[in-house]
Amino acid sequence: MTNTGVTDRHELEVSGMSCDSCVAHVEEALQAVDGVQRTSVDLDSGLAIVEGASIDTNQLVEAVSRAGYGVRPAG
């Protein structure tokens, strides 16, 4: 089995997205955070799933917030 380095998984609730362009902006913001390897953002549910190594949830929240969207850890 190959270790891809993915050790963290974070789920975020994102508000304020209204179109595919919004999804792209949120994904772009998340991918800019150190350690992020994969992102998946769903417009309908408002859920963003982020995977990577040594990711700080606060950095993810800050990145999405700076992009202009409401965000909080899911759960």
PDB file of N, CA, C, O and CB in Angstrom:
ATOM      1  N   MET A   1       0.838  -1.187   0.000  1.00  0.00           N
ATOM      2  CA  MET A   1       0.000   0.000   0.000  1.00  0.00           C
ATOM      3  C   MET A   1       0.876   1.241   0.000  1.00  0.00           C
ATOM      4  O   MET A   1       1.834   1.329   0.768  1.00  0.00           O
ATOM      5  CB  MET A   1      -0.950   0.003   1.212  1.00  0.00           C
ATOM      6  N   THR A   2       0.556   2.188  -0.846  1.00  0.00           N
ATOM      7  CA  THR A   2       1.336   3.410  -0.965  1.00  0.00           C
ATOM      8  C   THR A   2       0.779   4.495  -0.055  1.00  0.00           C
ATOM      9  O   THR A   2      -0.430   4.723  -0.024  1.00  0.00           O
ATOM     10  CB  THR A   2       1.356   3.893  -2.413  1.00  0.00           C
ATOM     11  N   ASN A   3       1.654   5.160   0.682  1.00  0.00           N
ATOM     12  CA  ASN A   3       1.256   6.268   1.534  1.00  0.00           C
ATOM     13  C   ASN A   3       1.294   7.541   0.694  1.00  0.00           C
ATOM     14  O   ASN A   3       2.348   7.932   0.192  1.00  0.00           O
ATOM     15  CB  ASN A   3       2.184   6.386   2.790  1.00  0.00           C
ATOM     16  N   THR A   4       0.135   8.184   0.544  1.00  0.00           N
ATOM     17  CA  THR A   4       0.056   9.385  -0.286  1.00  0.00           C
ATOM     18  C   THR A   4       0.350  10.644   0.517  1.00  0.00           C
ATOM     19  O   THR A   4       0.393  11.741  -0.039  1.00  0.00           O
ATOM     20  CB  THR A   4      -1.321   9.491  -0.929  1.00  0.00           C
ATOM     21  N   GLY A   5       0.553  10.490   1.830  1.00  0.00           N
ATOM     22  CA  GLY A   5       0.827  11.649   2.659  1.00  0.00           C
ATOM     23  C   GLY A   5      -0.433  12.314   3.177  1.00  0.00           C
ATOM     24  O   GLY A   5      -0.353  13.289   3.924  1.00  0.00           O
ATOM     25  N   VAL A   6      -1.602  11.801   2.793  1.00  0.00           N
ATOM     26  CA  VAL A   6      -2.856  12.369   3.268  1.00  0.00           C
ATOM     27  C   VAL A   6      -3.120  11.816   4.660  1.00  0.00           C
ATOM     28  O   VAL A   6      -3.352  10.620   4.837  1.00  0.00           O
ATOM     29  CB  VAL A   6      -4.038  12.047   2.293  1.00  0.00           C
ATOM     30  N   THR A   7      -3.082  12.704   5.640  1.00  0.00           N
ATOM     31  CA  THR A   7      -3.296  12.266   7.012  1.00  0.00           C
ATOM     32  C   THR A   7      -4.453  12.999   7.673  1.00  0.00           C
ATOM     33  O   THR A   7      -5.004  12.504   8.657  1.00  0.00           O
ATOM     34  CB  THR A   7      -2.037  12.465   7.821  1.00  0.00           C
ATOM     35  N   ASP A   8      -4.832  14.145   7.168  1.00  0.00           N
ATOM     36  CA  ASP A   8      -5.893  14.952   7.759  1.00  0.00           C
ATOM     37  C   ASP A   8      -7.077  15.050   6.810  1.00  0.00           C
ATOM     38  O   ASP A   8      -6.925  15.117   5.591  1.00  0.00           O
ATOM     39  CB  ASP A   8      -5.376  16.352   8.111  1.00  0.00           C
ATOM     40  N   ARG A   9      -8.260  15.055   7.412  1.00  0.00           N
ATOM     41  CA  ARG A   9      -9.500  15.283   6.643  1.00  0.00           C
ATOM     42  C   ARG A   9     -10.338  16.272   7.447  1.00  0.00           C
ATOM     43  O   ARG A   9     -10.617  16.052   8.626  1.00  0.00           O
ATOM     44  CB  ARG A   9     -10.301  13.923   6.375  1.00  0.00           C
ATOM     45  N   HIS A  10     -10.728  17.345   6.804  1.00  0.00           N
ATOM     46  CA  HIS A  10     -11.522  18.389   7.454  1.00  0.00           C
ATOM     47  C   HIS A  10     -12.787  18.620   6.645  1.00  0.00           C
ATOM     48  O   HIS A  10     -12.763  18.610   5.415  1.00  0.00           O
ATOM     49  CB  HIS A  10     -10.710  19.712   7.597  1.00  0.00           C
ATOM     50  N   GLU A  11     -13.894  18.827   7.352  1.00  0.00           N
ATOM     51  CA  GLU A  11     -15.156  19.176   6.704  1.00  0.00           C
ATOM     52  C   GLU A  11     -15.572  20.557   7.194  1.00  0.00           C
ATOM     53  O   GLU A  11     -15.579  20.839   8.392  1.00  0.00           O
ATOM     54  CB  GLU A  11     -16.267  18.111   7.002  1.00  0.00           C
ATOM     55  N   LEU A  12     -15.916  21.400   6.241  1.00  0.00           N
ATOM     56  CA  LEU A  12     -16.314  22.771   6.551  1.00  0.00           C
ATOM     57  C   LEU A  12     -17.685  23.055   5.957  1.00  0.00           C
ATOM     58  O   LEU A  12     -18.004  22.593   4.862  1.00  0.00           O
ATOM     59  CB  LEU A  12     -15.273  23.782   6.019  1.00  0.00           C
ATOM     60  N   GLU A  13     -18.485  23.811   6.679  1.00  0.00           N
ATOM     61  CA  GLU A  13     -19.755  24.297   6.153  1.00  0.00           C
ATOM     62  C   GLU A  13     -19.501  25.697   5.603  1.00  0.00           C
ATOM     63  O   GLU A  13     -19.075  26.594   6.330  1.00  0.00           O
ATOM     64  CB  GLU A  13     -20.887  24.302   7.259  1.00  0.00           C
ATOM     65  N   VAL A  14     -19.768  25.873   4.312  1.00  0.00           N
ATOM     66  CA  VAL A  14     -19.503  27.147   3.651  1.00  0.00           C
ATOM     67  C   VAL A  14     -20.838  27.766   3.233  1.00  0.00           C
ATOM     68  O   VAL A  14     -21.669  27.109   2.607  1.00  0.00           O
ATOM     69  CB  VAL A  14     -18.559  26.958   2.414  1.00  0.00           C
ATOM     70  N   SER A  15     -21.030  29.036   3.587  1.00  0.00           N
ATOM     71  CA  SER A  15     -22.253  29.736   3.196  1.00  0.00           C
ATOM     72  C   SER A  15     -21.912  30.890   2.263  1.00  0.00           C
ATOM     73  O   SER A  15     -20.788  31.391   2.246  1.00  0.00           O
ATOM     74  CB  SER A  15     -23.014  30.253   4.438  1.00  0.00           C
ATOM     75  N   GLY A  16     -22.915  31.297   1.486  1.00  0.00           N
ATOM     76  CA  GLY A  16     -22.723  32.419   0.580  1.00  0.00           C
ATOM     77  C   GLY A  16     -22.369  32.026  -0.842  1.00  0.00           C
ATOM     78  O   GLY A  16     -22.194  32.895  -1.696  1.00  0.00           O
ATOM     79  N   MET A  17     -22.259  30.726  -1.113  1.00  0.00           N
ATOM     80  CA  MET A  17     -21.968  30.285  -2.475  1.00  0.00           C
ATOM     81  C   MET A  17     -23.280  30.204  -3.251  1.00  0.00           C
ATOM     82  O   MET A  17     -24.270  29.666  -2.755  1.00  0.00           O
ATOM     83  CB  MET A  17     -21.230  28.905  -2.479  1.00  0.00           C
ATOM     84  N   SER A  18     -23.281  30.743  -4.472  1.00  0.00           N
ATOM     85  CA  SER A  18     -24.504  30.727  -5.269  1.00  0.00           C
ATOM     86  C   SER A  18     -24.316  30.157  -6.673  1.00  0.00           C
ATOM     87  O   SER A  18     -25.288  30.004  -7.412  1.00  0.00           O
ATOM     88  CB  SER A  18     -25.050  32.114  -5.370  1.00  0.00           C
ATOM     89  N   CYS A  19     -23.077  29.842  -7.045  1.00  0.00           N
ATOM     90  CA  CYS A  19     -22.835  29.359  -8.407  1.00  0.00           C
ATOM     91  C   CYS A  19     -21.519  28.576  -8.466  1.00  0.00           C
ATOM     92  O   CYS A  19     -20.779  28.495  -7.486  1.00  0.00           O
ATOM     93  CB  CYS A  19     -22.805  30.544  -9.408  1.00  0.00           C
ATOM     94  N   ASP A  20     -21.253  28.009  -9.631  1.00  0.00           N
ATOM     95  CA  ASP A  20     -20.030  27.231  -9.827  1.00  0.00           C
ATOM     96  C   ASP A  20     -18.779  28.085  -9.668  1.00  0.00           C
ATOM     97  O   ASP A  20     -17.733  27.591  -9.248  1.00  0.00           O
ATOM     98  CB  ASP A  20     -20.037  26.582 -11.200  1.00  0.00           C
ATOM     99  N   SER A  21     -18.886  29.352 -10.002  1.00  0.00           N
ATOM    100  CA  SER A  21     -17.746  30.253  -9.839  1.00  0.00           C
ATOM    101  C   SER A  21     -17.400  30.411  -8.355  1.00  0.00           C
ATOM    102  O   SER A  21     -16.227  30.490  -7.991  1.00  0.00           O
ATOM    103  CB  SER A  21     -18.049  31.633 -10.471  1.00  0.00           C
ATOM    104  N   CYS A  22     -18.410  30.455  -7.519  1.00  0.00           N
ATOM    105  CA  CYS A  22     -18.185  30.524  -6.072  1.00  0.00           C
ATOM    106  C   CYS A  22     -17.453  29.277  -5.592  1.00  0.00           C
ATOM    107  O   CYS A  22     -16.516  29.362  -4.798  1.00  0.00           O
ATOM    108  CB  CYS A  22     -19.524  30.682  -5.316  1.00  0.00           C
ATOM    109  N   VAL A  23     -17.884  28.133  -6.076  1.00  0.00           N
ATOM    110  CA  VAL A  23     -17.234  26.870  -5.718  1.00  0.00           C
ATOM    111  C   VAL A  23     -15.760  26.920  -6.110  1.00  0.00           C
ATOM    112  O   VAL A  23     -14.893  26.522  -5.332  1.00  0.00           O
ATOM    113  CB  VAL A  23     -17.939  25.671  -6.406  1.00  0.00           C
ATOM    114  N   ALA A  24     -15.483  27.403  -7.306  1.00  0.00           N
ATOM    115  CA  ALA A  24     -14.100  27.499  -7.776  1.00  0.00           C
ATOM    116  C   ALA A  24     -13.284  28.437  -6.888  1.00  0.00           C
ATOM    117  O   ALA A  24     -12.124  28.148  -6.592  1.00  0.00           O
ATOM    118  CB  ALA A  24     -14.063  27.985  -9.234  1.00  0.00           C
ATOM    119  N   HIS A  25     -13.876  29.564  -6.457  1.00  0.00           N
ATOM    120  CA  HIS A  25     -13.160  30.494  -5.585  1.00  0.00           C
ATOM    121  C   HIS A  25     -12.837  29.851  -4.239  1.00  0.00           C
ATOM    122  O   HIS A  25     -11.738  30.029  -3.714  1.00  0.00           O
ATOM    123  CB  HIS A  25     -13.985  31.768  -5.373  1.00  0.00           C
ATOM    124  N   VAL A  26     -13.791  29.103  -3.678  1.00  0.00           N
ATOM    125  CA  VAL A  26     -13.565  28.444  -2.394  1.00  0.00           C
ATOM    126  C   VAL A  26     -12.489  27.371  -2.544  1.00  0.00           C
ATOM    127  O   VAL A  26     -11.593  27.277  -1.706  1.00  0.00           O
ATOM    128  CB  VAL A  26     -14.879  27.825  -1.856  1.00  0.00           C
ATOM    129  N   GLU A  27     -12.567  26.562  -3.603  1.00  0.00           N
ATOM    130  CA  GLU A  27     -11.553  25.529  -3.826  1.00  0.00           C
ATOM    131  C   GLU A  27     -10.164  26.151  -3.983  1.00  0.00           C
ATOM    132  O   GLU A  27      -9.184  25.648  -3.433  1.00  0.00           O
ATOM    133  CB  GLU A  27     -11.903  24.694  -5.073  1.00  0.00           C
ATOM    134  N   GLU A  28     -10.092  27.232  -4.725  1.00  0.00           N
ATOM    135  CA  GLU A  28      -8.824  27.932  -4.941  1.00  0.00           C
ATOM    136  C   GLU A  28      -8.251  28.436  -3.614  1.00  0.00           C
ATOM    137  O   GLU A  28      -7.055  28.301  -3.357  1.00  0.00           O
ATOM    138  CB  GLU A  28      -9.018  29.109  -5.920  1.00  0.00           C
ATOM    139  N   ALA A  29      -9.101  29.009  -2.787  1.00  0.00           N
ATOM    140  CA  ALA A  29      -8.661  29.521  -1.483  1.00  0.00           C
ATOM    141  C   ALA A  29      -8.148  28.385  -0.600  1.00  0.00           C
ATOM    142  O   ALA A  29      -7.125  28.526   0.070  1.00  0.00           O
ATOM    143  CB  ALA A  29      -9.814  30.263  -0.776  1.00  0.00           C
ATOM    144  N   LEU A  30      -8.858  27.269  -0.601  1.00  0.00           N
ATOM    145  CA  LEU A  30      -8.454  26.129   0.226  1.00  0.00           C
ATOM    146  C   LEU A  30      -7.151  25.510  -0.275  1.00  0.00           C
ATOM    147  O   LEU A  30      -6.294  25.134   0.525  1.00  0.00           O
ATOM    148  CB  LEU A  30      -9.561  25.070   0.247  1.00  0.00           C
ATOM    149  N   GLN A  31      -7.000  25.404  -1.578  1.00  0.00           N
ATOM    150  CA  GLN A  31      -5.807  24.787  -2.141  1.00  0.00           C
ATOM    151  C   GLN A  31      -4.557  25.620  -1.898  1.00  0.00           C
ATOM    152  O   GLN A  31      -3.442  25.107  -1.998  1.00  0.00           O
ATOM    153  CB  GLN A  31      -5.991  24.566  -3.620  1.00  0.00           C
ATOM    154  N   ALA A  32      -4.728  26.890  -1.582  1.00  0.00           N
ATOM    155  CA  ALA A  32      -3.586  27.758  -1.307  1.00  0.00           C
ATOM    156  C   ALA A  32      -3.028  27.561   0.104  1.00  0.00           C
ATOM    157  O   ALA A  32      -1.952  28.067   0.420  1.00  0.00           O
ATOM    158  CB  ALA A  32      -3.984  29.206  -1.500  1.00  0.00           C
ATOM    159  N   VAL A  33      -3.755  26.829   0.951  1.00  0.00           N
ATOM    160  CA  VAL A  33      -3.306  26.591   2.323  1.00  0.00           C
ATOM    161  C   VAL A  33      -2.245  25.487   2.322  1.00  0.00           C
ATOM    162  O   VAL A  33      -2.413  24.453   1.676  1.00  0.00           O
ATOM    163  CB  VAL A  33      -4.507  26.203   3.245  1.00  0.00           C
ATOM    164  N   ASP A  34      -1.159  25.722   3.050  1.00  0.00           N
ATOM    165  CA  ASP A  34      -0.077  24.742   3.128  1.00  0.00           C
ATOM    166  C   ASP A  34      -0.596  23.394   3.601  1.00  0.00           C
ATOM    167  O   ASP A  34      -1.355  23.310   4.566  1.00  0.00           O
ATOM    168  CB  ASP A  34       1.028  25.236   4.062  1.00  0.00           C
ATOM    169  N   GLY A  35      -0.175  22.337   2.905  1.00  0.00           N
ATOM    170  CA  GLY A  35      -0.515  20.974   3.291  1.00  0.00           C
ATOM    171  C   GLY A  35      -1.728  20.408   2.584  1.00  0.00           C
ATOM    172  O   GLY A  35      -1.925  19.193   2.583  1.00  0.00           O
ATOM    173  N   VAL A  36      -2.550  21.260   1.980  1.00  0.00           N
ATOM    174  CA  VAL A  36      -3.762  20.785   1.312  1.00  0.00           C
ATOM    175  C   VAL A  36      -3.382  20.058   0.028  1.00  0.00           C
ATOM    176  O   VAL A  36      -2.623  20.567  -0.797  1.00  0.00           O
ATOM    177  CB  VAL A  36      -4.728  21.963   1.007  1.00  0.00           C
ATOM    178  N   GLN A  37      -3.934  18.844  -0.119  1.00  0.00           N
ATOM    179  CA  GLN A  37      -3.664  18.057  -1.317  1.00  0.00           C
ATOM    180  C   GLN A  37      -4.902  17.854  -2.177  1.00  0.00           C
ATOM    181  O   GLN A  37      -4.808  17.775  -3.402  1.00  0.00           O
ATOM    182  CB  GLN A  37      -3.094  16.720  -0.934  1.00  0.00           C
ATOM    183  N   ARG A  38      -6.071  17.770  -1.528  1.00  0.00           N
ATOM    184  CA  ARG A  38      -7.311  17.558  -2.279  1.00  0.00           C
ATOM    185  C   ARG A  38      -8.433  18.376  -1.650  1.00  0.00           C
ATOM    186  O   ARG A  38      -8.514  18.516  -0.429  1.00  0.00           O
ATOM    187  CB  ARG A  38      -7.689  16.049  -2.315  1.00  0.00           C
ATOM    188  N   THR A  39      -9.295  18.914  -2.512  1.00  0.00           N
ATOM    189  CA  THR A  39     -10.481  19.621  -2.033  1.00  0.00           C
ATOM    190  C   THR A  39     -11.688  19.170  -2.838  1.00  0.00           C
ATOM    191  O   THR A  39     -11.578  18.820  -4.013  1.00  0.00           O
ATOM    192  CB  THR A  39     -10.296  21.159  -2.134  1.00  0.00           C
ATOM    193  N   SER A  40     -12.822  19.188  -2.191  1.00  0.00           N
ATOM    194  CA  SER A  40     -14.088  18.911  -2.846  1.00  0.00           C
ATOM    195  C   SER A  40     -15.123  19.835  -2.215  1.00  0.00           C
ATOM    196  O   SER A  40     -15.366  19.769  -1.010  1.00  0.00           O
ATOM    197  CB  SER A  40     -14.498  17.394  -2.712  1.00  0.00           C
ATOM    198  N   VAL A  41     -15.727  20.685  -3.021  1.00  0.00           N
ATOM    199  CA  VAL A  41     -16.709  21.647  -2.528  1.00  0.00           C
ATOM    200  C   VAL A  41     -18.018  21.391  -3.248  1.00  0.00           C
ATOM    201  O   VAL A  41     -18.069  21.373  -4.478  1.00  0.00           O
ATOM    202  CB  VAL A  41     -16.230  23.119  -2.739  1.00  0.00           C
ATOM    203  N   ASP A  42     -19.085  21.192  -2.470  1.00  0.00           N
ATOM    204  CA  ASP A  42     -20.402  20.912  -3.033  1.00  0.00           C
ATOM    205  C   ASP A  42     -21.309  22.128  -2.861  1.00  0.00           C
ATOM    206  O   ASP A  42     -21.576  22.558  -1.739  1.00  0.00           O
ATOM    207  CB  ASP A  42     -21.031  19.665  -2.364  1.00  0.00           C
ATOM    208  N   LEU A  43     -21.770  22.668  -3.958  1.00  0.00           N
ATOM    209  CA  LEU A  43     -22.601  23.866  -3.938  1.00  0.00           C
ATOM    210  C   LEU A  43     -23.931  23.617  -3.232  1.00  0.00           C
ATOM    211  O   LEU A  43     -24.365  24.439  -2.425  1.00  0.00           O
ATOM    212  CB  LEU A  43     -22.850  24.355  -5.358  1.00  0.00           C
ATOM    213  N   ASP A  44     -24.579  22.498  -3.525  1.00  0.00           N
ATOM    214  CA  ASP A  44     -25.908  22.234  -2.982  1.00  0.00           C
ATOM    215  C   ASP A  44     -25.906  22.057  -1.462  1.00  0.00           C
ATOM    216  O   ASP A  44     -26.772  22.592  -0.770  1.00  0.00           O
ATOM    217  CB  ASP A  44     -26.486  21.001  -3.632  1.00  0.00           C
ATOM    218  N   SER A  45     -24.947  21.319  -0.956  1.00  0.00           N
ATOM    219  CA  SER A  45     -24.906  21.067   0.492  1.00  0.00           C
ATOM    220  C   SER A  45     -24.124  22.134   1.245  1.00  0.00           C
ATOM    221  O   SER A  45     -24.283  22.283   2.457  1.00  0.00           O
ATOM    222  CB  SER A  45     -24.295  19.705   0.768  1.00  0.00           C
ATOM    223  N   GLY A  46     -23.274  22.882   0.527  1.00  0.00           N
ATOM    224  CA  GLY A  46     -22.420  23.875   1.176  1.00  0.00           C
ATOM    225  C   GLY A  46     -21.291  23.249   1.952  1.00  0.00           C
ATOM    226  O   GLY A  46     -20.712  23.884   2.833  1.00  0.00           O
ATOM    227  N   LEU A  47     -20.967  22.003   1.636  1.00  0.00           N
ATOM    228  CA  LEU A  47     -19.928  21.275   2.363  1.00  0.00           C
ATOM    229  C   LEU A  47     -18.621  21.244   1.568  1.00  0.00           C
ATOM    230  O   LEU A  47     -18.600  20.933   0.377  1.00  0.00           O
ATOM    231  CB  LEU A  47     -20.394  19.844   2.670  1.00  0.00           C
ATOM    232  N   ALA A  48     -17.543  21.576   2.263  1.00  0.00           N
ATOM    233  CA  ALA A  48     -16.205  21.478   1.671  1.00  0.00           C
ATOM    234  C   ALA A  48     -15.435  20.405   2.425  1.00  0.00           C
ATOM    235  O   ALA A  48     -15.387  20.413   3.655  1.00  0.00           O
ATOM    236  CB  ALA A  48     -15.449  22.857   1.720  1.00  0.00           C
ATOM    237  N   ILE A  49     -14.837  19.489   1.688  1.00  0.00           N
ATOM    238  CA  ILE A  49     -14.005  18.450   2.273  1.00  0.00           C
ATOM    239  C   ILE A  49     -12.577  18.710   1.823  1.00  0.00           C
ATOM    240  O   ILE A  49     -12.302  18.867   0.633  1.00  0.00           O
ATOM    241  CB  ILE A  49     -14.489  17.016   1.858  1.00  0.00           C
ATOM    242  N   VAL A  50     -11.681  18.752   2.789  1.00  0.00           N
ATOM    243  CA  VAL A  50     -10.276  19.068   2.517  1.00  0.00           C
ATOM    244  C   VAL A  50      -9.416  17.950   3.079  1.00  0.00           C
ATOM    245  O   VAL A  50      -9.594  17.533   4.224  1.00  0.00           O
ATOM    246  CB  VAL A  50      -9.870  20.448   3.132  1.00  0.00           C
ATOM    247  N   GLU A  51      -8.483  17.467   2.269  1.00  0.00           N
ATOM    248  CA  GLU A  51      -7.564  16.417   2.702  1.00  0.00           C
ATOM    249  C   GLU A  51      -6.136  16.857   2.456  1.00  0.00           C
ATOM    250  O   GLU A  51      -5.848  17.583   1.504  1.00  0.00           O
ATOM    251  CB  GLU A  51      -7.853  15.090   1.970  1.00  0.00           C
ATOM    252  N   GLY A  52      -5.247  16.412   3.324  1.00  0.00           N
ATOM    253  CA  GLY A  52      -3.845  16.753   3.173  1.00  0.00           C
ATOM    254  C   GLY A  52      -3.064  16.333   4.395  1.00  0.00           C
ATOM    255  O   GLY A  52      -3.491  15.463   5.153  1.00  0.00           O
ATOM    256  N   ALA A  53      -1.922  16.954   4.580  1.00  0.00           N
ATOM    257  CA  ALA A  53      -1.040  16.611   5.689  1.00  0.00           C
ATOM    258  C   ALA A  53      -0.801  17.829   6.565  1.00  0.00           C
ATOM    259  O   ALA A  53      -0.474  18.908   6.071  1.00  0.00           O
ATOM    260  CB  ALA A  53       0.295  16.053   5.170  1.00  0.00           C
ATOM    261  N   SER A  54      -0.964  17.649   7.858  1.00  0.00           N
ATOM    262  CA  SER A  54      -0.683  18.702   8.848  1.00  0.00           C
ATOM    263  C   SER A  54      -1.417  20.001   8.546  1.00  0.00           C
ATOM    264  O   SER A  54      -0.814  21.073   8.499  1.00  0.00           O
ATOM    265  CB  SER A  54       0.808  18.973   8.911  1.00  0.00           C
ATOM    266  N   ILE A  55      -2.716  19.892   8.344  1.00  0.00           N
ATOM    267  CA  ILE A  55      -3.535  21.063   8.021  1.00  0.00           C
ATOM    268  C   ILE A  55      -4.138  21.620   9.299  1.00  0.00           C
ATOM    269  O   ILE A  55      -4.653  20.874  10.132  1.00  0.00           O
ATOM    270  CB  ILE A  55      -4.650  20.702   7.000  1.00  0.00           C
ATOM    271  N   ASP A  56      -4.071  22.928   9.445  1.00  0.00           N
ATOM    272  CA  ASP A  56      -4.662  23.629  10.573  1.00  0.00           C
ATOM    273  C   ASP A  56      -6.059  24.111  10.170  1.00  0.00           C
ATOM    274  O   ASP A  56      -6.203  24.873   9.215  1.00  0.00           O
ATOM    275  CB  ASP A  56      -3.760  24.824  11.027  1.00  0.00           C
ATOM    276  N   THR A  57      -7.076  23.668  10.894  1.00  0.00           N
ATOM    277  CA  THR A  57      -8.448  24.053  10.587  1.00  0.00           C
ATOM    278  C   THR A  57      -8.616  25.565  10.566  1.00  0.00           C
ATOM    279  O   THR A  57      -9.332  26.096   9.718  1.00  0.00           O
ATOM    280  CB  THR A  57      -9.402  23.441  11.595  1.00  0.00           C
ATOM    281  N   ASN A  58      -7.969  26.255  11.481  1.00  0.00           N
ATOM    282  CA  ASN A  58      -8.085  27.716  11.531  1.00  0.00           C
ATOM    283  C   ASN A  58      -7.586  28.364  10.244  1.00  0.00           C
ATOM    284  O   ASN A  58      -8.150  29.362   9.794  1.00  0.00           O
ATOM    285  CB  ASN A  58      -7.306  28.269  12.725  1.00  0.00           C
ATOM    286  N   GLN A  59      -6.542  27.809   9.653  1.00  0.00           N
ATOM    287  CA  GLN A  59      -6.033  28.358   8.389  1.00  0.00           C
ATOM    288  C   GLN A  59      -7.040  28.159   7.263  1.00  0.00           C
ATOM    289  O   GLN A  59      -7.191  29.023   6.399  1.00  0.00           O
ATOM    290  CB  GLN A  59      -4.692  27.702   8.017  1.00  0.00           C
ATOM    291  N   LEU A  60      -7.726  27.019   7.273  1.00  0.00           N
ATOM    292  CA  LEU A  60      -8.750  26.767   6.251  1.00  0.00           C
ATOM    293  C   LEU A  60      -9.896  27.763   6.393  1.00  0.00           C
ATOM    294  O   LEU A  60     -10.355  28.348   5.413  1.00  0.00           O
ATOM    295  CB  LEU A  60      -9.284  25.318   6.357  1.00  0.00           C
ATOM    296  N   VAL A  61     -10.345  27.943   7.625  1.00  0.00           N
ATOM    297  CA  VAL A  61     -11.442  28.877   7.894  1.00  0.00           C
ATOM    298  C   VAL A  61     -11.046  30.292   7.471  1.00  0.00           C
ATOM    299  O   VAL A  61     -11.833  30.997   6.838  1.00  0.00           O
ATOM    300  CB  VAL A  61     -11.827  28.850   9.395  1.00  0.00           C
ATOM    301  N   GLU A  62      -9.846  30.699   7.817  1.00  0.00           N
ATOM    302  CA  GLU A  62      -9.370  32.034   7.449  1.00  0.00           C
ATOM    303  C   GLU A  62      -9.303  32.212   5.934  1.00  0.00           C
ATOM    304  O   GLU A  62      -9.673  33.266   5.417  1.00  0.00           O
ATOM    305  CB  GLU A  62      -7.995  32.290   8.062  1.00  0.00           C
ATOM    306  N   ALA A  63      -8.836  31.196   5.228  1.00  0.00           N
ATOM    307  CA  ALA A  63      -8.698  31.280   3.771  1.00  0.00           C
ATOM    308  C   ALA A  63     -10.057  31.460   3.106  1.00  0.00           C
ATOM    309  O   ALA A  63     -10.202  32.287   2.206  1.00  0.00           O
ATOM    310  CB  ALA A  63      -8.005  30.022   3.222  1.00  0.00           C
ATOM    311  N   VAL A  64     -11.051  30.693   3.540  1.00  0.00           N
ATOM    312  CA  VAL A  64     -12.387  30.801   2.951  1.00  0.00           C
ATOM    313  C   VAL A  64     -13.021  32.137   3.322  1.00  0.00           C
ATOM    314  O   VAL A  64     -13.682  32.776   2.502  1.00  0.00           O
ATOM    315  CB  VAL A  64     -13.286  29.633   3.418  1.00  0.00           C
ATOM    316  N   SER A  65     -12.812  32.540   4.549  1.00  0.00           N
ATOM    317  CA  SER A  65     -13.347  33.822   5.012  1.00  0.00           C
ATOM    318  C   SER A  65     -12.755  34.988   4.211  1.00  0.00           C
ATOM    319  O   SER A  65     -13.478  35.906   3.822  1.00  0.00           O
ATOM    320  CB  SER A  65     -13.057  34.010   6.513  1.00  0.00           C
ATOM    321  N   ARG A  66     -11.441  34.950   3.966  1.00  0.00           N
ATOM    322  CA  ARG A  66     -10.788  35.992   3.158  1.00  0.00           C
ATOM    323  C   ARG A  66     -11.314  36.018   1.727  1.00  0.00           C
ATOM    324  O   ARG A  66     -11.303  37.058   1.068  1.00  0.00           O
ATOM    325  CB  ARG A  66      -9.274  35.778   3.144  1.00  0.00           C
ATOM    326  N   ALA A  67     -11.777  34.856   1.254  1.00  0.00           N
ATOM    327  CA  ALA A  67     -12.329  34.776  -0.104  1.00  0.00           C
ATOM    328  C   ALA A  67     -13.746  35.347  -0.158  1.00  0.00           C
ATOM    329  O   ALA A  67     -14.319  35.488  -1.238  1.00  0.00           O
ATOM    330  CB  ALA A  67     -12.331  33.318  -0.595  1.00  0.00           C
ATOM    331  N   GLY A  68     -14.315  35.678   1.015  1.00  0.00           N
ATOM    332  CA  GLY A  68     -15.603  36.341   1.041  1.00  0.00           C
ATOM    333  C   GLY A  68     -16.802  35.473   1.376  1.00  0.00           C
ATOM    334  O   GLY A  68     -17.939  35.868   1.118  1.00  0.00           O
ATOM    335  N   TYR A  69     -16.573  34.312   1.941  1.00  0.00           N
ATOM    336  CA  TYR A  69     -17.663  33.387   2.246  1.00  0.00           C
ATOM    337  C   TYR A  69     -17.730  33.101   3.736  1.00  0.00           C
ATOM    338  O   TYR A  69     -16.725  33.176   4.442  1.00  0.00           O
ATOM    339  CB  TYR A  69     -17.494  32.081   1.468  1.00  0.00           C
ATOM    340  N   GLY A  70     -18.920  32.774   4.200  1.00  0.00           N
ATOM    341  CA  GLY A  70     -19.082  32.348   5.580  1.00  0.00           C
ATOM    342  C   GLY A  70     -18.577  30.921   5.704  1.00  0.00           C
ATOM    343  O   GLY A  70     -18.744  30.121   4.784  1.00  0.00           O
ATOM    344  N   VAL A  71     -17.964  30.597   6.832  1.00  0.00           N
ATOM    345  CA  VAL A  71     -17.404  29.253   6.982  1.00  0.00           C
ATOM    346  C   VAL A  71     -17.280  28.889   8.452  1.00  0.00           C
ATOM    347  O   VAL A  71     -17.006  29.734   9.304  1.00  0.00           O
ATOM    348  CB  VAL A  71     -16.034  29.155   6.295  1.00  0.00           C
ATOM    349  N   ARG A  72     -17.491  27.599   8.726  1.00  0.00           N
ATOM    350  CA  ARG A  72     -17.258  27.060  10.067  1.00  0.00           C
ATOM    351  C   ARG A  72     -17.009  25.565   9.937  1.00  0.00           C
ATOM    352  O   ARG A  72     -17.457  24.934   8.979  1.00  0.00           O
ATOM    353  CB  ARG A  72     -18.468  27.350  11.024  1.00  0.00           C
ATOM    354  N   PRO A  73     -16.301  25.007  10.895  1.00  0.00           N
ATOM    355  CA  PRO A  73     -16.090  23.550  10.866  1.00  0.00           C
ATOM    356  C   PRO A  73     -17.436  22.834  10.936  1.00  0.00           C
ATOM    357  O   PRO A  73     -18.310  23.236  11.704  1.00  0.00           O
ATOM    358  CB  PRO A  73     -15.170  23.094  12.043  1.00  0.00           C
ATOM    359  N   ALA A  74     -17.609  21.791  10.150  1.00  0.00           N
ATOM    360  CA  ALA A  74     -18.853  21.023  10.153  1.00  0.00           C
ATOM    361  C   ALA A  74     -18.913  20.157  11.402  1.00  0.00           C
ATOM    362  O   ALA A  74     -17.896  19.731  11.949  1.00  0.00           O
ATOM    363  CB  ALA A  74     -18.969  20.150   8.880  1.00  0.00           C
ATOM    364  N   GLY A  75     -20.133  19.917  11.826  1.00  0.00           N
ATOM    365  CA  GLY A  75     -20.292  18.989  12.948  1.00  0.00           C
ATOM    366  C   GLY A  75     -20.831  19.524  14.160  1.00  0.00           C
ATOM    367  O   GLY A  75     -20.990  18.796  15.140  1.00  0.00           O
TER     368      GLY A  75
END
